[in-house]
Amino acid sequence: MSTNYHKITAGPFQENGYIVENSSNSTCLIIDPGFSPELYINKIEGNGLKPVAILNTHGHLDHVHAVQPLKDYFKIPFYIHTDEKIILDHYTQSCVRYGFPPNQTPHVDFWIDDSNNLSIDEFNIKIVQTPGHTPGGICFQINNDIFTGDTLFKGSIGRTDLPGGNYTLLMKSLGKLIENTADDIAVHPGHGMSSTIDFEKSSNPFLQGL
């Protein structure tokens, strides 16, 4: 199965969400839809795509704010790691803190556990467990692309000063991520520009010596 992706950057935090398309049958996955659900709807319908699921790398407000509106519109299930329940439980509180009218807290259809693979429709997804930014942070590798959420950025890493963050755990997760992901895999983070594993290994100051 060949895939390609569409990036949508939206909201005051300029969060990157992604639509990953199966080129053979026009089904797609939605990953980390943060804000502006209409942008996802327009891109999906404009390209004649059929979404089959929403996947989230973690549960922070800027990554889940559009989840429930898209679930309701497309009638599709939502997947997130079970250890993110504590983060989702504070979704409304986080909206109030940052001054956003809350949507309905996303309803989780499938809690991801510590397994390393997930199959949805024809998508075969490699899951890399990367707690540290949040307790249940994960990355999704689909073919030659890995979607890292707020675990790994181009030239940086996720913050750990928010509730549930753990720097030591994040560094351990990053070591596992770069050890188990091929150098030529494209890295698509939750904020900022895309990169590659090789580029990050050679230039990201946080990864030196791992």
N, C-alpha and C positions, 0 to 999 in steps of 0.2 A: 504494500500500500504506500503510495506517495502522498505527501502532505505539503501544504503551504500554510502560511499564517498571515493574519492581518492584525496589526497593533492599533489599539485605541487608547489614546492618552487623554485623560479628562479629569475635571475636578480641581479644587484648590491645591491638592497635594500633587497634581500632575502624575497620577498613578497610571501605570501601563496595564491594561487588560488585553487579552488576546483571543482571537477566534482562529482555531486550528481546523483547517479544511481537509477532508479526505478527497483528493482530486478525482478518484474513480467514481464516487457516487454522490458527491456534494453534501454529505453529512458533515457536521462540524461539532467541535467542543468549544465551550466558552470558558476561559480561564481568568479568574480574578477580576470580575466586572465591578469596578469601583463606583463610578459615577456615570450619569448621563445614559440611562438604558436605551434612550432613543437612538444613540449613535450605534449601538450594537444591533438594534432592530433594523435600522436603515442599511447597515453594511451587510447583514445576513440576508435580508430580503432583496436588496439590490443585487446581490450575487447569486440569488436563487439557491441559497443554502438551507439545510434542514438541521437545526441543532438537536443534539441527542442528550446533552448533559452539561452541567456547570461544575467545574472543578476549582477548588480554591487551595492555594498554597498555605494560607493562614487566614485568620478571622478578623483582622483589624478593620475598622470602619472604612478606611479608604480603599479596601479591597472587596468589601461585601455589600456596600451601600446599594448597588444595583441588582443584587442577587434575587431578592424576592420579586421585584417587578418583572424581571426576565423569566423567572420560574412561572409566574402567573400568566405571562403573555404566551410563552412557548409550550407550557405544560410539560416541563422536563425536570428530571431529578437533580438534586444538589449533593455533591460529595465534598467532604472535608475530614481531616483527621480527628479522631475521637478526643484527643487532648486539647483541641481548640474549643471545646464546649465552654470552658470558663471564659474564653475571650468573647465568644458569641453572646454569652449571657450578659455581658456588659455593653452590648452594641448600643442600646438606647441611651444608656448613661454616657457613652462616648459621644454620641450625636449631640446631646445636650451640652456637654463640655465644650465642644467645638462649634456650637451654634448652628447645627444642621437639623432641620425637621426630620425625625426618624421615619424610615419606612418600617414595615413589619419586620421583626427579627427574622432572618432567613430560617426557613424550616429545612432541617437536614433530612434527606431521604436515605443516604448511605454514609455511615461513619467508616472512614478508612482506618484500618488498624496498622500493625507494624509489618504488613506484607510488603513485598518489593515489586509487585506487578498488579496491574488492573486492566481488565478488558471491558470496553464499552463499545457496542456495535462492532465495527471492524478496527477500532483503535486499540493498539497494544501499547500500554503506557508503563514505562519503568518509573517506579516511585523511589526516590532517594529520601530517606528520613533525615531531616536537617533541623532538629529543634535547637533553640538558642535565641533567635529573635522572638519567638513565641514558643510555648510548650510543645505544640504539635505541628511545627513548621515542616513542610515537605516540598520537594521539587518534583516536577513532572518532566521526564524525557520522552519525547515522541519522535522517533526516527533520529534525525541529526540535530534536533533542537531540544534545549532544556530550559524550562520555565522556572526561574529561581525565586520568584516573589521578592521578599526582602531579606533573603539569606545572602545572596551575592550580587553585587552591582559591578558595573565597569569601574575598576579602580578603587572599589570600596566594599564594605560589608554592611549588613543590617545593624541597626542600633539595638542595644540591650538594656537601656535604661527605663524602658516602659514595663509595666507590671507583667510578670511572667518571663521577662528576658533574663538570659544567663550567658555572660560572655565566654566563660570557660567551655560551656556546652556548645556554644556557637562555633568556637574555634575547632573543637573536636569534630563537629558536623562538617565544617568546611574542609578539614583534612580528609574525611571520608568521601566528600563530594568530588574533590579533585583527583583523588586516588582511583575512584571507580567510574570516572567519566572520561571518555577519550578526548585527546587534545583538540581534535578538529570539531568538536561539538559546539554549536552556536549557543551562547548564553543570552537569554531574554529575561531581564530583571523587571521587578515591579516599579522601578523608577529609573529614568535615565536611558542611556544608549545601550544597544546590544553589544556583545563582545564574543570571545571564544574562550574555551577553557585554557588553551595554550597561552593566549595573550594574558589572561589573568594570572596564570602560574608564573609567568615571566616578569610581570610588571606591577601586579597589585601588591602594595606594601604589606597588607595584612596576611598575605598567603606565603610570604617568604619564610622558609624554614619549616613549613608544615610537612 
